[in-house]
Amino acid sequence: MQEQQQQAELDILRSLVSSSSSSSSLRGTSYIEARYIARSFSEVNFANGRMERVRMVESAGCGIRVLVDGCWGFSSTASISKADLKESLRQAISVARVLGKSKKNKVKGLAESKMARGRFAAKSRGDLAEIDIEQKVRVAKEAEAAARKHGGMIKTASVTYRDILDHKMIANSDGAEVEIFDSKPEFNVVVVAREGTQSVTASEGIGVTGGWDDLFRKSHLEYAQIAAEKAAKLLKAKYAKGEKTTIILDPGMVGLLCHEAIGHTVEADFVLSGSVVKDKIGQKVASELVTLADSGKSDISENAAGTIGVDDEGVEAGRTVIIDNGILKSFLHNRESAFLFGTASTGNARAFTYSDEPLIRMRNTYIEPRADTLDEMIKETKHGYLVKGARNGQADANGEFMFGAQEAHLIENGEIEELMRGASISGNAFDVLQSIDMVGNKFEYDIGTGYCGKYQPAKVDGGGPHVRCTAIIGGMQ
């Protein structure tokens, strides 16, 4: 019965977009796109022995986007009846026509793209739909209690579990006709250790595309233990000293650098606004050891949180090499920007909900591994730091960045001497990429918790191997 209903919904979308060539009321409409999403969202949060939040939200609706005389029009509706969809289509066309009366910079065209067709489903071990809310509450409660019981210095703990289950259908007048099933859970433990006037916060978490068993490859109690141990050790650590020096970045820090400081500069909408890489295609922007890519697939390692099979314009979301052996090769495109640059869409058009319009967004952004080992990097470092545990940071259109790190391990004469805290790294991302002289052989995605916030949320991921580079480490004197 459910399969019959889903087929009926897809038939309605197909009928809607095919009307572009058969109705006089659609005069001037060159493109119609209909995107239906039925979403199940759940969230559990425990903090300091109390349940702070339990939410289960079901939503469904359809976003309709049209291109009329060079202007986009968009409308959405929570109803999928034929009548309401036709009314939403009429509203989208009206919006486009109103914009067309005053808008000067109109859409020049959409790049021809091979439209995806068929069914796409996230690989999953342990169907989230089979996990009831009581089990999600139990693991959060147990992990939070375990973190607080770790030791006397641990004063507070918070554990959050979230998941998003999407059933999506996309049809457009250029031939896309896809059905997508997606599953993205995440789990995060945050612990505060305090002694006297000193306090430190540490976290450990994971976000994936997959199921319950993909998320909990490590026990929920192990995440709690790691976070608590990290906080207790950092409380006793000295503050890092500010200097420009050799830095070894762990996979999480590499992922944050790839996403925030490089990835946003190569999103074509930002390029058109004047980002630092605007005229650098074909130029050397990084060490020849650096190959940096953005992929809809979970390359190299499984279950990356930003994994998508098809973007929200119906284009298959493949792998785009941004930097190839140090040379800038590609920007990230939707169909509109690809037309302007005379290239193909890279499958980076994404919308968070049915009521959002697609934007150019990253998926999984990473540096490919090479042959070095972490031990070799440490042994060949006379003075520097091993920096671990990415925190939030900021970067601008010129690639200037500053990122927080949970841990900084001082390296002297090829050996790790001591743990430092309060560290940040900063610099120009492309200068840092140029300075890379060693790239590790073990790969990991490690920024899958949380969301990217470019105008609307998006689940993304990033990572890589350890890399050795030169950057500024900040701390307290």
ABEGO torsion letter per residue (X at the ends): XAAAAAAAAAAAAAAAAAAAAABAAABGBABBBBBBBBBBBBBBBBBGGBBABBBBBBBBEBBBBBBBGGBBBBBBBABABAAAAAAAAAAAAAAAAAAAAABABBBAEBBBBBBBBEBBBBBBBGBAAABBAAAAAAAAAAAAAAAAAABAABABBBBBBBBBBBBBBBBBAAGBBBBBBBBBBBBBBBBBBBBEABBBBBBBBBBBBEBAAAABABBAAAAAAAAAAAAAAAAABBBBBBBBBBBBBBAAAAAAAAAAAAAAAABAAAAAAGBAAAAABGBBABBAABBBBBBABBBGBBGBAABBABBAAGBBBBBBBABBGGBBABBBBBAAAAAAAGBBBAGABBBABAABBBBBBBBBBBBBBBABBAAAAAAABABEBBBBGBBBBBBBAAGBBBBBBABBBBBBGGBBABBBBGBBBBEBAAAAAAABABBBABBBBAAABEBBABGBBBBBBBEEBBBBBBBBBBBBX
